[in-house]
Amino acid sequence: MWKDKFIENGLGSEDDTFPFVVIGNKCDLTSLRKISEEEARQWCKENGNIPYFETSAKENVMISEAFMEMGKGAMKRVSRDAIVMPTSIRGAGPTITLDDKSKRTRDYKKAKKKCRC
């Protein structure tokens, strides 16, 4: 339920590509567990194969690996969501060309010749 609420409230749409990572901390305190590792892994599998890490901040167990996985997921999402700019915009008037360096240089030189500064 928390995953669906996060997507609904945080992303504004149904987006199953968000790079979730589940981290079970305090793996050094096994006697205080509420959920077994098997249950957690099964839940992750049933919810889109979410990467799962059992960590201990105190003992520095799997901390780097968990953060590396988060970074990899974020980078994949950034490259997937990259914005591609059009080269021109058409509307009611004439077409506007974006980033045509040769034309921009030519127009600048013409304008400079007419200038009396």
Contacts in CASP RR format, 6 or more apart in sequence:
PFRMAT RR
TARGET T0000
AUTHOR 0000-0000-0000
METHOD contacts of the structure
MODEL  1
MWKDKFIENGLGSEDDTFPFVVIGNKCDLTSLRKISEEEARQWCKENGNI
PYFETSAKENVMISEAFMEMGKGAMKRVSRDAIVMPTSIRGAGPTITLDD
KSKRTRDYKKAKKKCRC
3 20 0 8 1.000
3 47 0 8 1.000
6 18 0 8 1.000
7 13 0 8 1.000
7 14 0 8 1.000
7 15 0 8 1.000
7 16 0 8 1.000
7 18 0 8 1.000
8 14 0 8 1.000
11 18 0 8 1.000
16 48 0 8 1.000
17 77 0 8 1.000
17 80 0 8 1.000
18 77 0 8 1.000
19 70 0 8 1.000
19 71 0 8 1.000
19 72 0 8 1.000
19 73 0 8 1.000
19 74 0 8 1.000
19 76 0 8 1.000
19 77 0 8 1.000
20 47 0 8 1.000
20 50 0 8 1.000
20 51 0 8 1.000
21 50 0 8 1.000
21 51 0 8 1.000
21 52 0 8 1.000
21 53 0 8 1.000
21 66 0 8 1.000
21 69 0 8 1.000
21 70 0 8 1.000
22 40 0 8 1.000
22 43 0 8 1.000
22 44 0 8 1.000
22 50 0 8 1.000
22 51 0 8 1.000
22 52 0 8 1.000
22 53 0 8 1.000
23 52 0 8 1.000
23 53 0 8 1.000
23 55 0 8 1.000
23 66 0 8 1.000
24 40 0 8 1.000
24 52 0 8 1.000
24 53 0 8 1.000
24 54 0 8 1.000
24 55 0 8 1.000
25 55 0 8 1.000
25 56 0 8 1.000
25 57 0 8 1.000
26 32 0 8 1.000
26 55 0 8 1.000
26 56 0 8 1.000
26 57 0 8 1.000
26 58 0 8 1.000
27 54 0 8 1.000
27 55 0 8 1.000
27 56 0 8 1.000
27 61 0 8 1.000
27 62 0 8 1.000
28 56 0 8 1.000
28 58 0 8 1.000
28 59 0 8 1.000
28 61 0 8 1.000
37 54 0 8 1.000
40 52 0 8 1.000
40 54 0 8 1.000
41 52 0 8 1.000
44 50 0 8 1.000
44 51 0 8 1.000
44 52 0 8 1.000
51 69 0 8 1.000
53 62 0 8 1.000
53 65 0 8 1.000
53 66 0 8 1.000
53 69 0 8 1.000
54 61 0 8 1.000
54 62 0 8 1.000
55 61 0 8 1.000
55 62 0 8 1.000
55 63 0 8 1.000
55 66 0 8 1.000
56 62 0 8 1.000
56 63 0 8 1.000
57 63 0 8 1.000
85 98 0 8 1.000
85 99 0 8 1.000
86 98 0 8 1.000
87 97 0 8 1.000
87 98 0 8 1.000
87 99 0 8 1.000
88 95 0 8 1.000
88 96 0 8 1.000
88 97 0 8 1.000
88 98 0 8 1.000
89 95 0 8 1.000
89 96 0 8 1.000
89 98 0 8 1.000
90 96 0 8 1.000
97 103 0 8 1.000
END
